[in-house]
Amino acid sequence: VQLVESGGGLVQTGGSLRLSCVASGIIVSANTMHWYRQAPGKRRELVASITSGGSTNYLDSVKGRFTISRDNAKNTVYLQMISLNPEDTAVYYCYAQPIMTGYWGQGTQVTVSS
């Protein structure tokens, strides 16, 4: 299993980014897929999830600003982020646990300047 994130970068407060997670070795539409983030000096936290049935869940602080989605044909999961603020600065990771073992991507850095 391999998860490869991309799309991070440096944006100003109020800006937008779309993160992508391209999966191989698993089928994203058959698994619950997650986006986590970890800010410097803080614990990794769950930001958003999408189940195989398409149900989504979000961290309270990102509700209404972030949207998780997937493209089954591309076997890719996305995290659309709008109205970004400096508190969103973190490394963002894609995660999946198809059976017993969990898999992480390498992460993509999101930096929001004030």
All heavy atoms as an XYZ file, in Angstrom:
861
protein
N       0.852     -1.190      0.000
C       0.000      0.000      0.000
C       0.888      1.241      0.000
O       1.834      1.338      0.777
C      -0.937      0.029      1.216
C      -1.736      1.327      1.247
C      -1.870     -1.177      1.203
N       0.521      2.177     -0.842
C       1.254      3.432     -0.884
C       0.270      4.578     -1.009
O      -0.679      4.509     -1.806
C       2.232      3.460     -2.054
C       3.175      4.657     -2.033
C       4.213      4.587     -3.140
O       4.051      3.885     -4.126
N       5.292      5.339     -2.986
N       0.478      5.598     -0.183
C      -0.337      6.799     -0.214
C       0.589      7.976     -0.468
O       1.557      8.178      0.270
C      -1.070      6.992      1.113
C      -1.953      5.824      1.575
C      -2.467      6.073      2.993
C      -3.113      5.608      0.621
N       0.306      8.753     -1.491
C       1.176      9.859     -1.859
C       0.374     11.149     -1.867
O      -0.525     11.323     -2.696
C       1.828      9.629     -3.233
C       2.722     10.808     -3.595
C       2.622      8.332     -3.238
N       0.715     12.039     -0.941
C       0.024     13.322     -0.837
C       0.728     14.385     -1.669
O       1.946     14.321     -1.881
C      -0.033     13.820      0.620
C      -0.685     12.888      1.600
C       0.322     12.063      2.383
O       1.404     11.806      1.833
O       0.032     11.697      3.531
N      -0.042     15.357     -2.076
C       0.500     16.522     -2.761
C      -0.486     17.670     -2.611
O      -1.607     17.476     -2.130
C       0.742     16.226     -4.242
O      -0.474     15.925     -4.895
N      -0.046     18.854     -3.016
C      -0.947     19.999     -3.019
C      -0.716     21.009     -1.919
O      -1.366     22.056     -1.894
N       0.169     20.707     -0.996
C       0.451     21.659      0.058
C       1.212     22.863     -0.466
O       1.629     22.908     -1.622
N       1.382     23.843      0.405
C       2.112     25.036      0.009
C       1.936     26.154      1.002
O       1.426     25.950      2.112
N       2.368     27.331      0.584
C       2.270     28.531      1.410
C       1.151     29.417      0.864
O       1.149     29.765     -0.320
C       3.591     29.293      1.382
C       3.627     30.663      2.061
C       3.361     30.528      3.559
C       4.963     31.351      1.802
N       0.197     29.745      1.734
C      -0.907     30.617      1.347
C      -1.119     31.668      2.420
O      -0.693     31.492      3.567
C      -2.223     29.841      1.129
C      -2.102     28.885     -0.037
C      -2.641     29.115      2.391
N      -1.777     32.735      2.046
C      -2.127     33.771      3.014
C      -3.430     33.415      3.716
O      -4.225     32.602      3.221
C      -2.259     35.114      2.316
C      -0.946     35.645      1.756
C      -1.095     37.025      1.148
O      -2.182     37.404      0.717
N       0.000     37.781      1.121
N      -3.649     34.031      4.840
C      -4.913     33.857      5.558
C      -6.076     34.146      4.620
O      -6.072     35.142      3.887
C      -4.965     34.792      6.767
O      -3.932     34.409      7.691
C      -6.301     34.703      7.474
N      -7.049     33.248      4.655
C      -8.206     33.375      3.778
C      -8.063     32.635      2.468
O      -9.028     32.529      1.699
N      -6.886     32.116      2.207
C      -6.628     31.414      0.967
C      -7.164     29.996      0.961
O      -7.752     29.516      1.941
N      -6.942     29.325     -0.164
C      -7.455     27.967     -0.359
C      -6.363     27.062     -0.904
O      -5.436     27.526     -1.584
C      -8.618     27.983     -1.350
O      -9.670     28.809     -0.909
N      -6.508     25.792     -0.603
C      -5.649     24.763     -1.158
C      -6.467     23.499     -1.335
O      -7.423     23.268     -0.601
C      -4.461     24.454     -0.240
C      -3.310     25.440     -0.164
C      -2.351     25.015      0.943
C      -2.575     25.530     -1.495
N      -6.056     22.665     -2.277
C      -6.644     21.338     -2.411
C      -5.528     20.306     -2.331
O      -4.613     20.310     -3.158
C      -7.413     21.175     -3.718
C      -8.181     19.856     -3.753
C      -8.981     19.650     -5.019
N      -8.163     19.225     -6.138
C      -8.630     18.581     -7.208
N      -9.915     18.298     -7.288
N      -7.820     18.254     -8.196
N      -5.634     19.460     -1.331
C      -4.681     18.376     -1.149
C      -5.190     17.125     -1.863
O      -6.392     16.871     -1.898
C      -4.481     18.079      0.337
C      -4.106     19.255      1.228
C      -3.858     18.758      2.656
C      -2.915     19.996      0.693
N      -4.254     16.364     -2.388
C      -4.582     15.104     -3.052
C      -3.823     13.965     -2.393
O      -2.693     14.144     -1.939
C      -4.196     15.163     -4.531
O      -4.879     16.187     -5.213
N      -4.456     12.810     -2.370
C      -3.829     11.595     -1.864
C      -4.087     10.497     -2.888
O      -5.218     10.003     -2.986
C      -4.395     11.220     -0.504
S      -3.895      9.585      0.093
N      -3.046     10.148     -3.630
C      -3.162      9.084     -4.625
C      -2.797      7.767     -3.960
O      -1.713      7.629     -3.383
C      -2.255      9.356     -5.828
C      -2.378      8.223     -6.838
C      -2.601     10.689     -6.473
N      -3.704      6.807     -4.035
C      -3.503      5.522     -3.374
C      -3.170      4.430     -4.380
O      -3.699      4.414     -5.496
C      -4.754      5.139     -2.592
N      -2.305      3.530     -3.950
C      -2.037      2.308     -4.713
C      -1.990      1.157     -3.727
O      -1.583      1.321     -2.575
C      -0.734      2.430     -5.498
O       0.344      2.698     -4.639
N      -2.445      0.008     -4.166
C      -2.476     -1.150     -3.287
C      -3.772     -1.299     -2.512
O      -3.996     -2.327     -1.878
N      -4.597     -0.278     -2.501
C      -5.929     -0.339     -1.913
C      -6.887      0.401     -2.824
O      -6.470      1.216     -3.647
C      -6.001      0.275     -0.495
C      -5.646      1.760     -0.530
C      -5.129     -0.475      0.487
C      -5.977      2.479      0.760
N      -8.155      0.133     -2.645
C      -9.186      0.823     -3.397
C      -9.851      1.823     -2.460
O     -10.458      1.439     -1.454
C     -10.228     -0.168     -3.943
C      -9.545     -1.169     -4.881
C     -11.358      0.564     -4.659
C     -10.438     -2.301     -5.336
N      -9.709      3.111     -2.762
C     -10.185      4.123     -1.822
C     -11.692      4.035     -1.610
O     -12.190      4.298     -0.514
C      -9.776      5.550     -2.269
C      -8.262      5.674     -2.312
C     -10.386      5.922     -3.596
N     -12.421      3.647     -2.641
C     -13.872      3.598     -2.508
C     -14.340      2.442     -1.632
O     -15.495      2.418     -1.200
C     -14.535      3.499     -3.881
O     -14.134      2.319     -4.541
N     -13.464      1.499     -1.347
C     -13.814      0.345     -0.524
C     -13.329      0.485      0.910
O     -13.542     -0.427      1.720
C     -13.226     -0.920     -1.137
N     -12.695      1.600      1.216
C     -12.111      1.806      2.535
C     -12.491      3.172      3.098
O     -12.801      4.099      2.346
C     -10.589      1.731      2.455
C     -10.095      0.326      2.196
O      -9.961     -0.475      3.113
N      -9.850      0.005      0.937
N     -12.432      3.282      4.423
C     -12.522      4.591      5.037
C     -11.168      5.265      4.920
O     -10.153      4.681      5.297
C     -12.937      4.489      6.510
O     -14.233      3.902      6.588
C     -12.977      5.871      7.153
N     -11.164      6.453      4.372
C      -9.934      7.203      4.164
C      -9.945      8.428      5.072
O     -10.997      9.035      5.304
C      -9.811      7.645      2.710
C      -9.821      6.499      1.704
S      -8.412      5.387      1.868
C      -7.053      6.492      1.450
N      -8.781      8.776      5.560
C      -8.678      9.865      6.526
C      -7.622     10.877      6.103
O      -6.615     10.531      5.481
C      -8.273      9.326      7.901
C      -9.094      8.169      8.386
N     -10.282      8.322      9.059
C      -8.872      6.839      8.304
C     -10.762      7.136      9.379
N      -9.932      6.219      8.934
N      -7.824     12.101      6.547
C      -6.790     13.136      6.538
C      -6.496     13.517      7.992
O      -7.419     13.806      8.745
C      -7.235     14.372      5.778
C      -7.176     14.244      4.290
C      -8.221     13.981      3.448
C      -6.011     14.387      3.464
N      -7.774     13.938      2.148
C      -6.436     14.203      2.128
C      -4.669     14.667      3.710
C      -5.544     14.275      1.050
C      -3.793     14.747      2.653
C      -4.233     14.546      1.338
N      -5.227     13.470      8.344
C      -4.747     13.927      9.643
C      -3.835     15.122      9.418
O      -3.355     15.368      8.320
C      -3.931     12.828     10.341
C      -4.714     11.733     10.993
C      -5.296     10.708     10.250
C      -4.862     11.694     12.384
C      -6.002      9.691     10.863
C      -5.555     10.670     13.006
C      -6.118      9.667     12.243
O      -6.813      8.653     12.862
N      -3.560     15.841     10.505
C      -2.557     16.884     10.450
C      -1.784     16.936     11.755
O      -2.289     16.530     12.809
C      -3.175     18.247     10.153
C      -4.044     18.816     11.261
C      -4.703     20.119     10.794
N      -5.518     20.718     11.847
C      -6.296     21.779     11.671
N      -6.371     22.371     10.466
N      -7.008     22.255     12.670
N      -0.568     17.440     11.658
C       0.267     17.599     12.845
C       1.015     18.911     12.754
O       1.819     19.118     11.834
C       1.248     16.437     12.998
C       2.015     16.468     14.303
C       2.737     15.167     14.580
O       3.010     14.376     13.691
N       3.040     14.936     15.854
N       0.698     19.776     13.692
C       1.390     21.057     13.794
C       2.620     20.898     14.678
O       2.679     19.986     15.515
C       0.440     22.104     14.367
N       3.593     21.775     14.533
C       4.812     21.683     15.347
C       4.491     21.672     16.835
O       3.744     22.532     17.332
C       5.589     22.941     14.957
C       5.127     23.252     13.582
C       3.676     22.866     13.554
N       5.036     20.706     17.550
C       4.847     20.626     18.987
C       3.487     20.130     19.432
O       3.185     20.132     20.628
N       2.673     19.696     18.475
C       1.325     19.231     18.819
C       1.130     17.785     18.378
O       1.861     17.275     17.540
C       0.277     20.130     18.169
C       0.276     21.558     18.693
C      -0.893     22.345     18.140
C      -0.932     23.749     18.709
N      -2.089     24.522     18.176
N       0.112     17.159     18.949
C      -0.214     15.793     18.571
C      -0.890     15.770     17.201
O      -1.534     16.737     16.782
C      -1.147     15.169     19.612
C      -0.535     15.052     20.990
C      -1.530     14.511     22.000
N      -1.975     13.153     21.661
C      -2.849     12.477     22.379
N      -3.405     13.016     23.435
N      -3.183     11.260     22.026
N      -0.727     14.644     16.530
C      -1.410     14.462     15.251
C      -2.901     14.356     15.513
O      -3.332     13.656     16.440
C      -0.888     13.210     14.550
C      -1.295     13.086     13.106
C      -0.532     11.957     12.413
N       0.910     12.236     12.344
C       1.753     11.495     11.623
N       1.310     10.456     10.908
N       3.040     11.787     11.614
N      -3.706     15.047     14.712
C      -5.152     15.038     14.928
C      -5.884     14.689     13.642
O      -5.427     15.014     12.543
C      -5.643     16.398     15.460
C      -5.430     17.567     14.538
C      -5.927     18.886     15.126
O      -6.511     18.887     16.229
O      -5.734     19.924     14.461
N      -7.023     14.028     13.827
C      -7.861     13.639     12.704
C      -8.639     14.855     12.212
O      -9.339     15.502     12.984
C      -8.821     12.527     13.126
C      -9.807     12.023     12.076
C      -9.078     11.452     10.866
C     -10.739     10.975     12.688
N      -8.521     15.128     10.928
C      -9.160     16.302     10.347
C     -10.462     15.932      9.640
O     -11.480     16.603      9.816
C      -8.208     16.988      9.351
C      -8.911     18.145      8.647
C      -6.949     17.467     10.066
N     -10.425     14.885      8.843
C     -11.606     14.510      8.058
C     -11.517     13.048      7.655
O     -10.421     12.508      7.490
C     -11.735     15.386      6.811
N     -12.702     12.435      7.498
C     -12.786     11.046      7.075
C     -13.914     10.894      6.067
O     -14.911     11.630      6.124
C     -13.068     10.130      8.263
O     -12.090     10.266      9.277
N     -13.744      9.912      5.188
C     -14.820      9.551      4.269
C     -14.905      8.038      4.241
O     -13.905      7.348      4.048
C     -14.598     10.150      2.862
C     -15.778      9.817      1.950
C     -13.265      9.720      2.259
C     -15.787     10.628      0.651
N     -16.110      7.512      4.473
C     -16.295      6.074      4.512
C     -16.521      5.518      3.101
O     -16.729      6.280      2.139
C     -17.494      5.701      5.385
O     -18.698      6.128      4.718
C     -17.411      6.362      6.753
N     -16.549      4.199      3.015
C     -16.811      3.576      1.729
C     -18.196      3.954      1.208
O     -18.418      4.034     -0.006
C     -16.670      2.057      1.830
O     -17.530      1.552      2.825
N     -19.111      4.221      2.110
C     -20.454      4.614      1.722
C     -20.597      6.087      1.378
O     -21.666      6.525      0.964
N     -19.518      6.830      1.596
C     -19.530      8.251      1.258
C     -19.845      9.182      2.404
O     -19.880     10.402      2.232
N     -20.060      8.633      3.593
C     -20.305      9.491      4.752
C     -19.017     10.194      5.144
O     -17.925      9.627      5.043
C     -20.813      8.661      5.929
O     -22.050      8.068      5.621
N     -19.172     11.426      5.592
C     -17.999     12.217      5.953
C     -18.093     12.715      7.387
O     -19.189     12.904      7.930
C     -17.842     13.423      5.016
O     -19.040     14.218      5.067
C     -17.596     12.972      3.585
N     -16.941     12.924      7.996
C     -16.843     13.495      9.331
C     -15.680     14.470      9.358
O     -14.683     14.270      8.657
C     -16.627     12.404     10.383
C     -17.894     11.628     10.658
O     -18.810     12.127     11.296
N     -17.957     10.408     10.166
N     -15.831     15.508     10.186
C     -14.822     16.565     10.245
C     -14.508     16.970     11.678
O     -15.367     16.925     12.562
C     -15.325     17.811      9.502
C     -15.574     17.580      8.037
C     -16.829     17.225      7.571
C     -14.532     17.701      7.114
C     -17.062     17.001      6.231
C     -14.756     17.474      5.761
C     -16.026     17.122      5.329
O     -16.241     16.903      3.992
N     -13.285     17.404     11.863
C     -12.876     18.064     13.085
C     -13.722     19.331     13.222
O     -13.959     20.038     12.227
C     -11.391     18.415     12.981
C     -10.711     19.096     14.146
C     -10.611     18.146     15.336
C      -9.310     19.558     13.716
N     -14.176     19.620     14.426
C     -15.073     20.759     14.605
C     -14.498     22.058     14.038
O     -15.214     22.861     13.439
C     -15.398     20.955     16.088
C     -16.422     19.966     16.595
O     -17.070     19.289     15.767
O     -16.584     19.852     17.830
N     -13.210     22.262     14.219
C     -12.613     23.537     13.827
C     -12.504     23.723     12.315
O     -12.218     24.830     11.849
C     -11.231     23.702     14.460
O     -10.351     22.701     14.006
N     -12.741     22.661     11.543
C     -12.648     22.789     10.085
C     -14.007     22.645      9.408
O     -14.102     22.802      8.182
C     -11.649     21.780      9.476
C     -10.304     21.862     10.189
C     -12.192     20.359      9.494
N     -15.039     22.341     10.175
C     -16.370     22.185      9.581
C     -16.790     23.467      8.865
O     -16.649     24.559      9.380
C     -17.387     21.837     10.664
C     -17.292     20.410     11.167
C     -18.334     20.123     12.244
C     -18.226     18.680     12.740
N     -19.188     18.398     13.835
N     -17.309     23.279      7.663
C     -17.723     24.415      6.864
C     -16.605     25.017      6.039
O     -16.865     25.854      5.166
N     -15.370     24.612      6.295
C     -14.234     25.146      5.545
C     -13.514     24.065      4.733
O     -12.974     24.360      3.668
C     -13.227     25.803      6.502
C     -13.795     26.956      7.299
C     -12.689     27.683      8.074
N     -12.008     26.821      9.029
C     -10.692     26.564      8.994
N      -9.929     27.076      8.063
N     -10.138     25.783      9.920
N     -13.485     22.850      5.253
C     -12.793     21.754      4.584
C     -13.823     20.757      4.044
O     -14.862     20.518      4.673
C     -11.874     21.016      5.555
C     -10.660     21.781      5.996
C     -10.505     23.133      5.752
C      -9.647     21.117      6.665
C      -9.384     23.825      6.177
C      -8.505     21.776      7.088
C      -8.381     23.137      6.858
N     -13.499     20.175      2.905
C     -14.358     19.161      2.315
C     -13.505     17.995      1.850
O     -12.567     18.185      1.058
C     -15.146     19.722      1.126
O     -15.916     20.856      1.545
C     -16.083     18.658      0.562
N     -13.832     16.791      2.331
C     -13.145     15.588      1.878
C     -13.993     14.948      0.783
O     -15.222     14.919      0.868
C     -12.901     14.609      3.051
C     -12.014     13.454      2.603
C     -14.208     14.126      3.658
C     -11.540     12.561      3.767
N     -13.305     14.460     -0.226
C     -14.014     13.811     -1.326
C     -13.081     12.796     -1.971
O     -11.907     12.696     -1.594
C     -14.466     14.842     -2.364
O     -13.343     15.493     -2.948
N     -13.601     12.047     -2.917
C     -12.754     11.078     -3.601
C     -13.163     10.970     -5.065
O     -14.304     11.276     -5.438
C     -12.845      9.696     -2.925
C     -14.204      9.054     -3.023
C     -14.258      7.710     -2.306
N     -15.575      7.111     -2.458
C     -16.249      6.571     -1.443
N     -15.727      6.542     -0.224
N     -17.428      6.053     -1.666
N     -12.196     10.562     -5.853
C     -12.426     10.272     -7.271
C     -12.102      8.804     -7.454
O     -10.934      8.409     -7.449
C     -11.533     11.165     -8.131
C     -11.793     10.970     -9.619
O     -12.139      9.853    -10.040
O     -11.626     11.938    -10.372
N     -13.129      7.986     -7.595
C     -12.925      6.539     -7.666
C     -12.110      6.149     -8.893
O     -11.285      5.235     -8.835
C     -14.271      5.824     -7.667
C     -15.049      6.031     -6.381
O     -14.474      6.408     -5.355
N     -16.351      5.812     -6.433
N     -12.333      6.818     -9.993
C     -11.612      6.487    -11.217
C     -10.114      6.747    -11.088
O      -9.293      6.033    -11.666
C     -12.179      7.285    -12.384
N      -9.774      7.758    -10.300
C      -8.363      8.094    -10.092
C      -7.806      7.479     -8.813
O      -6.626      7.658     -8.511
C      -8.186      9.613    -10.049
C      -8.515     10.299    -11.362
C      -8.287     11.799    -11.268
C      -8.585     12.469    -12.607
N      -8.372     13.939    -12.549
N      -8.676      6.792     -8.068
C      -8.267      6.191     -6.792
C      -7.566      7.224     -5.905
O      -6.498      6.964     -5.325
C      -7.362      4.982     -7.007
C      -7.501      3.947     -5.906
O      -8.598      3.729     -5.372
N      -6.409      3.296     -5.564
N      -8.188      8.366     -5.814
C      -7.591      9.516     -5.148
C      -8.590     10.135     -4.174
O      -9.793     10.204     -4.471
C      -7.161     10.570     -6.181
O      -6.175      9.998     -7.045
C      -6.573     11.801     -5.514
N      -8.065     10.569     -3.042
C      -8.863     11.273     -2.047
C      -8.368     12.719     -1.998
O      -7.164     12.971     -2.091
C      -8.724     10.618     -0.665
C      -9.544     11.383      0.379
C      -9.182      9.170     -0.723
N      -9.305     13.639     -1.832
C      -8.973     15.057     -1.809
C      -9.383     15.690     -0.486
O     -10.283     15.219      0.202
C      -9.689     15.791     -2.941
C      -9.365     15.271     -4.310
C     -10.237     14.409     -4.965
C      -8.188     15.635     -4.953
C      -9.944     13.913     -6.226
C      -7.891     15.155     -6.219
C      -8.765     14.300     -6.841
O      -8.471     13.823     -8.104
N      -8.716     16.783     -0.179
C      -9.149     17.628      0.931
C      -9.125     19.060      0.414
O      -8.058     19.651      0.220
C      -8.238     17.488      2.153
C      -8.706     18.237      3.395
C     -10.007     17.609      3.934
C      -7.640     18.231      4.482
N     -10.310     19.583      0.147
C     -10.444     20.966     -0.283
C     -10.509     21.842      0.957
O     -11.349     21.615      1.830
C     -11.708     21.149     -1.120
C     -11.952     22.577     -1.568
C     -10.933     23.059     -2.586
O     -10.696     22.397     -3.596
N     -10.330     24.213     -2.324
N      -9.642     22.831      1.014
C      -9.567     23.690      2.188
C      -9.750     25.140      1.756
O      -9.026     25.617      0.877
C      -8.208     23.522      2.879
C      -7.864     22.082      3.206
S      -6.313     21.900      4.112
C      -5.153     22.460      2.883
N     -10.703     25.821      2.368
C     -10.927     27.237      2.100
C     -10.848     28.015      3.404
O     -10.831     27.430      4.489
C     -12.286     27.480      1.409
C     -13.433     27.112      2.339
C     -12.368     26.690      0.104
C     -14.804     27.534      1.797
N     -10.817     29.323      3.278
C     -10.765     30.204      4.455
C      -9.693     29.759      5.438
O      -9.923     29.680      6.647
C     -12.137     30.234      5.145
O     -13.141     30.696      4.274
N      -8.538     29.471      4.915
C      -7.447     28.990      5.761
C      -6.961     30.079      6.708
O      -6.977     31.272      6.375
C      -6.293     28.496      4.887
C      -6.549     27.155      4.186
C      -5.578     26.950      3.027
C      -6.430     26.013      5.182
N      -6.540     29.653      7.876
C      -5.979     30.569      8.860
C      -4.695     29.970      9.428
O      -4.405     28.785      9.209
C      -7.007     30.864      9.956
C      -7.461     29.611     10.676
O      -6.665     28.956     11.347
N      -8.742     29.270     10.560
N      -3.907     30.763     10.120
C      -2.598     30.267     10.609
C      -2.704     29.028     11.482
O      -1.742     28.240     11.528
C      -2.061     31.468     11.396
C      -2.649     32.653     10.706
C      -4.041     32.219     10.330
N      -3.833     28.823     12.152
C      -4.003     27.626     12.984
C      -4.108     26.345     12.152
O      -4.033     25.245     12.691
C      -5.246     27.762     13.868
C      -5.123     28.777     15.006
C      -5.065     30.214     14.502
O      -5.821     30.549     13.560
O      -4.266     31.009     15.053
N      -4.287     26.485     10.858
C      -4.326     25.324      9.964
C      -2.933     24.903      9.513
O      -2.793     23.879      8.824
C      -5.184     25.629      8.737
C      -6.635     25.911      9.079
O      -7.200     25.165      9.903
O      -7.200     26.871      8.521
N      -1.920     25.663      9.867
C      -0.558     25.317      9.491
C      -0.147     23.992     10.122
O      -0.235     23.824     11.344
C       0.414     26.427      9.926
O       0.125     27.618      9.179
C       1.862     26.016      9.690
N       0.276     23.057      9.287
C       0.621     21.718      9.759
C       1.100     20.885      8.575
O       0.966     21.301      7.416
C      -0.590     21.039     10.394
N       1.633     19.728      8.903
C       1.847     18.709      7.877
C       0.574     17.868      7.822
O       0.089     17.398      8.857
C       3.069     17.831      8.193
C       3.234     16.762      7.108
C       4.329     18.683      8.297
N       0.050     17.698      6.634
C      -1.186     16.949      6.431
C      -0.862     15.576      5.873
O      -0.097     15.457      4.904
C      -2.114     17.716      5.499
C      -2.780     18.897      6.166
C      -2.044     20.027      6.504
C      -4.132     18.868      6.485
C      -2.645     21.111      7.139
C      -4.739     19.929      7.114
C      -3.996     21.056      7.443
O      -4.599     22.117      8.083
N      -1.463     14.558      6.487
C      -1.200     13.171      6.128
C      -2.488     12.467      5.709
O      -3.543     12.653      6.323
C      -0.624     12.412      7.317
C       0.689     12.922      7.838
C       0.727     13.878      8.849
C       1.897     12.435      7.342
C       1.937     14.348      9.351
C       3.108     12.900      7.837
C       3.119     13.848      8.836
O       4.316     14.301      9.330
N      -2.346     11.618      4.744
C      -3.405     10.702      4.343
C      -3.196      9.395      5.101
O      -2.041      8.979      5.325
C      -3.307     10.481      2.831
S      -4.635      9.532      2.091
N      -4.293      8.743      5.510
C      -4.187      7.515      6.294
C      -5.298      6.561      5.887
O      -6.442      6.967      5.652
C      -4.301      7.827      7.779
C      -4.277      6.598      8.672
C      -3.084      5.965      8.978
C      -5.455      6.078      9.201
C      -3.057      4.841      9.787
C      -5.440      4.958     10.003
C      -4.229      4.345     10.308
O      -4.207      3.232     11.104
N      -4.934      5.277      5.856
C      -5.914      4.223      5.606
C      -5.531      2.991      6.410
O      -4.345      2.734      6.633
C      -5.974      3.892      4.121
N      -6.542      2.262      6.838
C      -6.311      1.020      7.572
C      -7.216     -0.047      6.976
O      -8.265     -0.359      7.533
C      -6.585      1.214      9.059
C      -6.208      0.008      9.890
C      -6.369      0.272     11.391
O      -6.596      1.392     11.816
N      -6.257     -0.766     12.186
N      -6.825     -0.613      5.844
C      -7.724     -1.541      5.157
C      -8.033     -2.810      5.932
O      -9.148     -3.316      5.861
C      -6.973     -1.851      3.857
C      -5.557     -1.463      4.096
C      -5.597     -0.365      5.101
N      -7.091     -3.335      6.682
C      -7.353     -4.534      7.471
C      -6.824     -4.290      8.886
O      -7.456     -3.601      9.667
C      -6.716     -5.797      6.839
C      -7.121     -5.924      5.361
C      -7.157     -7.050      7.616
C      -6.460     -7.083      4.642
N      -5.700     -4.869      9.239
C      -5.140     -4.705     10.577
C      -4.072     -3.635     10.616
O      -3.828     -3.018     11.646
C      -4.539     -6.040     11.056
C      -5.537     -7.147     11.213
S      -6.671     -6.824     12.569
C      -5.589     -7.056     13.977
N      -3.420     -3.408      9.482
C      -2.291     -2.493      9.438
C      -2.715     -1.152      8.883
O      -3.450     -1.085      7.890
C      -1.176     -3.088      8.564
O      -0.800     -4.364      9.086
C       0.032     -2.171      8.529
N      -2.253     -0.087      9.528
C      -2.508      1.257      9.036
C      -1.362      1.739      8.168
O      -0.211      1.344      8.352
N      -1.713      2.591      7.205
C      -0.725      3.119      6.280
C      -0.809      4.644      6.237
O      -1.904      5.203      6.150
C      -0.955      2.560      4.872
C      -0.817      1.058      4.798
C      -1.919      0.231      4.987
C       0.420      0.466      4.565
C      -1.805     -1.144      4.938
C       0.549     -0.921      4.511
C      -0.575     -1.716      4.708
O      -0.451     -3.081      4.659
N       0.353      5.251      6.294
C       0.454      6.709      6.243
C       1.157      7.137      4.964
O       2.078      6.462      4.506
C       1.263      7.244      7.422
C       0.645      7.035      8.763
C       0.857      6.016      9.621
C      -0.309      7.902      9.404
N       0.106      6.176     10.760
C      -0.611      7.326     10.661
C      -0.920      9.101      9.046
C      -1.514      7.909     11.553
C      -1.814      9.686      9.930
C      -2.110      9.089     11.171
N       0.770      8.293      4.460
C       1.547      8.915      3.415
C       2.719      9.655      4.033
O       2.886      9.690      5.253
N       3.498     10.294      3.173
C       4.693     10.987      3.660
C       4.369     12.384      4.179
O       5.187     12.998      4.865
C       5.739     11.091      2.530
C       5.538     12.247      1.545
C       4.363     12.045      0.591
O       3.748     10.978      0.548
N       4.063     13.074     -0.194
N       3.176     12.862      3.869
C       2.747     14.169      4.347
C       3.033     15.285      3.359
O       3.932     15.188      2.526
N       2.236     16.334      3.470
C       2.448     17.531      2.661
C       2.276     18.749      3.564
O       1.335     18.811      4.355
C       1.486     17.572      1.453
O       1.803     18.671      0.612
C       0.030     17.639      1.872
N       3.196     19.675      3.460
C       3.225     20.833      4.360
C       2.257     21.904      3.887
O       2.269     22.297      2.710
C       4.628     21.422      4.425
C       4.748     22.688      5.256
C       4.594     22.432      6.744
O       5.229     21.525      7.293
N       3.773     23.240      7.405
N       1.429     22.362      4.811
C       0.553     23.505      4.568
C       0.958     24.605      5.533
O       0.988     24.394      6.748
C      -0.927     23.139      4.776
C      -1.810     24.381      4.712
C      -1.364     22.116      3.735
N       1.286     25.767      4.997
C       1.668     26.903      5.817
C       0.779     28.088      5.466
O       0.684     28.467      4.293
C       3.138     27.274      5.597
O       3.966     26.141      5.873
C       3.543     28.431      6.513
N       0.124     28.625      6.486
C      -0.777     29.756      6.280
C      -0.174     30.962      6.978
O       0.014     30.957      8.194
C      -2.182     29.468      6.824
C      -3.127     30.622      6.481
C      -2.724     28.159      6.264
N       0.126     31.982      6.210
C       0.729     33.178      6.772
C      -0.348     34.181      7.183
O      -1.405     34.274      6.559
C       1.676     33.824      5.760
O       0.959     34.240      4.620
N      -0.044     34.934      8.231
C      -1.020     35.913      8.740
C      -0.831     37.271      8.088
O       0.106     37.501      7.355
C      -0.880     36.036     10.253
O       0.434     36.404     10.596
